[in-house]
């Protein structure tokens, strides 16, 4: 039997999704028992107190949000496998559950740039690896595309003060931004905070500030006003791989290991980013029609009927605003929705394709592979919890 302590913040969906992946791995194998230990226990009793409880309970593994100064080698000395869930920094003496933070920032930058934004901002935590690297990836991609001088950041929040913040300096910073600005928050908690402060001080979302979070915590995202768009991560798959690593290390503590890396899978577009940075009301009307009718059979002629423009003029102004033709925009949007739905359930691929208006099923695998490097079935197998 594997007895695992999971010392993390269970107020967030990340921990629940990680645990879901761990339990998925345990199916059909030797029994797993999980103790969900709150961070407050370590704050009160210290790392030695956690070790004392682990030995008393008979734990043979722990996954935890360790502080930089925690003596994590205490666990190995007592025959307990320790894995760090990225909290502030990565460890080099035990394996980490980490993520492609820079890639997440790059994806966010590309998402906003495709929407026509020219000013960008980042809101995150101070001295926290996953916040700083998401910021770095976001900025590097923006700078690469020529907008590096139009970047603003606010990273003064301490991770220990997760729920607390001083609103006045944050309000001043948000009001100092040029509108419209595309803002990436380091996670959904911080994205929700931005929407709250913007509502308080009268900043319009998404018209003046378009807000994107990370983790796709559906509860937090849908509690935000407006609902918060977010970068989705395959956290469940990360939990599955962490459980595999733990089992292997229990069986042989001297094996060579690699960090468990959680991958971003796409962006879930909700109301907080449901806009293009364009002053053209007819293109905005066309975009709204496309998003609302994505699952139906749709032609350029259908869109032309929604605006007082000729087909040629619509196509020219649409490409000026989005950098894509009308057809390519619709196709790419359908592909993104299709890739999201592939990971949300086990419905047949053909049914999911029809749900987003992809009716050319014969060519779907080839087209999807060009965009995502994998066929739909390979993509699902790679990113979903097994």
N, C-alpha and C positions, 0 to 999 in steps of 0.2 A: 504494500500500500504506500502511495506517495502522499505525504502530508505537507501541504504548501501553505505558507503564510503569504498573503497578498496585502502588503502595507502600502495603501494608496488612498487617494481621495475618492470615495464612492458617491460623492455628490455630483460627479461629472459622468457623462456617458462613456468617456474614454475607458474608465475602469471597468464598467459593465461589459463593454464590447471586448476588452482584453480577456475578462473572465469567461465570456461566452466562447471565445476561441480556445481557451484552455480546456474548458469542459467538453468542447467538441472533440478535441484531441483524445480526451480520456475515454470516449465511448469505445467499448469493445476491448479495452485494455485493463490492466490492473486498476483497482479502485483508487480514486483521488479524493482527498478530503482537503477543503480549503478553509482557512481561517482568515476572515476579512478584518484586518487590523487597521483601525483609523490612525492617521498621522498624529493625532493628539497623544496616543500612547507613547510614541517615541519622543515627542516633545516633553512629556512628563517624566519618563523613566530613562531616557537616553538610549543609546545603541546597546549598552550593556544590559539594560532592562529588557529590551527586545530579545536579546540573545538568551537571557535567563528564562523568559517565557517560552521561547522556541524550544529550548532543551527540555523544559518541564512538559510541554505539550507533545514532544516527540517529533518535531518538524525535521524533515530532511531537505527542505528547500525554502527559500524566501525570495519573493520579488518585491522590491521596495523603492520608494522615493528616498534615496539616501542623500544626505547632505555631503558637501565636499569634504568636511572634516570628520565624517563618520569612519571609524576603523572597521571597514567592511571585511577585512581579513580575519576578524574574530570568528566569523561563521565557518570559513574553511578550516580553521584550526579546530573547530568542534564538529567537523564532519557534515556541515550543512552547506548545500549549494546556494550561492547568493547571486542574484541577477538584478542589475540596477535598471529601474525605469527612469529614463532621463528626467531629471528634476531641475538642477541648475547646470551641472557639467556632466560630461561622460567620464567613465572610469577606464583606466587601462589595465587594471589588475583583476577585474571581474567582467563578465559579459554585460552588455547594455541592450535594453530594448529602446531603440532609437528610431529616427526617421530621416528621410531625404528632405531636410528642412530647406536647403537652398533651392532644390527643385520645386518645392511648394511655392516659394517666393517667385520663382521664374514663371510658374504656371499662372499665378495671380497677375503678374505684370503683363503677360501675353493676353490674358483675358481682358484686362482693362484697355490695353492698347488697341485690341480689335474693336473695342467699343468707341474708339476715337478720342480717348482722354489724352491730355497733354500735361496735366499736373497730377502729382502723386504724393501720397503721404503714408507713413507707417506709424502704428501705435502699438507699443509693446512693453515688455518688462525690462528692467535693468539687470545686467549681469546674469542672464539666463541663456544657455546655449541655444535652445530651440527658438527663442524669440530673436536673438541676435542673428542667427543664421537664416531665418526666414526673411528678416530685414535685408541681409546682405544679398541673398538671391534675388529679392524683389528689386533692390537698387541696381545690381549689376545688369540685370536684363533691361531695365529702363535706360541706364546709361549706354548700354550697347546699341540701343535703338535711337539714341540721340536726345534723350530727355533728362539726362543726369542733373542738369541745372534746375530742373523743375521738381525737386524732391524735398520733402519735409518729413522730419521724424520727431517722435515724442516717446522716449523710453526712460521715464523717470519712476514708473511704478515698481515697487518691490514685490517680489513673489510672495513674501510672507504676509503682505497686506492684500491678499487676493480680493477681498470684498470691499476694502476701504480705498477711497481715493479723494483727493482734494479737487472739487469741481471747478473752482475759480481759475487756476492756471490752465486746466484742460479746456475750459470754455474760451479763454483768451487765445489759446493756440488754435482751436478750431475756427474761431472767428478771423484769425489772421491768414488763413489759407485762401488762395485764389479759387474762386468758384468757376466752373465745376472742378472738383478734385476727386480722384479715385483713391480711396483709403483702404489699405490692408491692415487688419488687426491681427495680432500674433495668434489669437485663438478666439473661439466664439464668446467666451466670457468678456473679453475686451471689446469685441465687436458689439455685443449687447450693451456694454457700457457707453460706447460711442453713440448708439441710437438713442439711448436714454438722455444723454447730455444734449444731443442735437435737438431732441424734442423740447427739452427744458428751455433752451435758449433760442428757439425759433429757426434753426437751420434746417432746411428742407432736404429730406432723403427720399429718393436718390438724386433729385434735381441739382442740389448744390454740392452735396457730398455723397458719393456712392460708396457703400460699405461692404467689405467682404471679410468674413471670419475664416477660421480653420478648425476642423474636426467634424463638422456637420453633426453637432449635437442637436438633434431635432427638437428637443424640448426647449432649449435655449433659443434656437433659431426662430421657432414659431412663437415664442413669448415676446420676441423683439417686435418693436413697432416702428417701421414696417418689418415684415419677416426678413430674417438675415440670410443672405447668400453665404455659402461656405465651401471651402475646399474639402472634399471627402477623402478620408484615409481608410485603407483596408486594415483597420485596427483588429478586427476579429481574426484575420489571417495572421497578424503579428502575434496574437495570443496563442494561436495554434502552433506557430513555429517556436515560440518561447517554451511551450510545454514539451515539444519534441526535444529541444535543447536541454531542458531540465532533466528529463528522463535519461538522456544520453550521459549527462554529467553525473547523475546519481549512480549509474551503472559503471562509469569509468571516469573518475575525476581528473585523469591525466590526458584526456583526449584534447586535440586541438579544436578550438571553437571560434566562431565568428559572431559578431553582434547580430541581433535580430533587427532587421530594418523594415519599418512600416512604410509602405509606398502610398503616395497620393494617387487617386484614381480618376479625379475629375472635379469639376466645379458644379455644385447644385445652385442653380440660379433662381433666387427668390426676389421679392419686391425691392430689397435694398440696393440691388444693382440692375433693376429692370429698366434701363435707360441707355441711350446712346448720347455721347457728348456732341450733340448737333443742335443747331438752332432752327433746323428745317422742320416745320410742323408736319409737312406731308410725309417726310421720311419716318418721323416718329409714328405717324398713323399707320404707315405701311408695316413698320416693325411690330406694332401692337397687333395688327391683324395676323401677321405670320405666327407670332407666339401663341395667339389664341386658337389658331386653326391648324396647328402643326400636324395633327393626326389625320387630317382630311386631305383628299386629293386637291392639290393647290397648284395653280399655274401663275405665271407672271400676269396674264390677262385678268385673273381674279383680283390680284393686288392692284392693278391699274384702275379697276372699277371703284376702289376705295378712296382714290385721290383725284383731284382735278389736274392731272398731268398726262401728257402723252406717254406712250410706252417708252419711247426713246429718252425723253427727259427724265422719267422716273428712274430708268436704268443708270443714266449718267449721275444723277444726284444721289442715288442709293450707293453707288460705288464710291463716290466722293466721301460719303459719311462713314461707310463700313469697311472700305477697302476690299470689298468682295462684290461679285455680281449677285443679283437677286437669287438666281438658281443656286450658286455656290453657298450663299448664306443659309438658305433653307436646308440644303443637303448637309452642311456641317452641323447645323443645329440639331437636325434629326439624328445624326450619327452620335452626337454628344448625349442626347437623351437616351438613345439606344444603348450606349455603353453604360450609362447609369443604371438603367432598368435591368441590364444583364446581371448586375451584382446584387440587386435588391430582392430577387426571387429566383425560383428554379423553373419558371414557365418556359415552354418550348421557344427556341430562338425565333422561329417563324412567327409566332404569335406576338412576340415583343416587337419584331420588325413592323408588323402591321399596325401595332398600337401607336407608332410614331410616324406612320405614313411612308415607310420604306417598302414599297410594293415590288421592287425589282429584286426578288429574293435570290435569283440565280447568280447575280453579280455581287451580292451583299458581302460574302466572305472575302472576295478579292478587294473590294473597295474598303472594307473595314481594316483589312491587313495593311493597306497603304497608309492609313491614318494612325493605326494603333500598333503596328508591327506584329500583330497576332490575329488569327481568325477569331470570330466571336466565341467559339467553343474554347479555344486556347486561352483567350482573354479571361473568360469566366473561370476557367480552371486555375489560372495563375493568381487571380485576385480574390476569389471567394474563399471563405473558410471551407476546408475540405470536409 
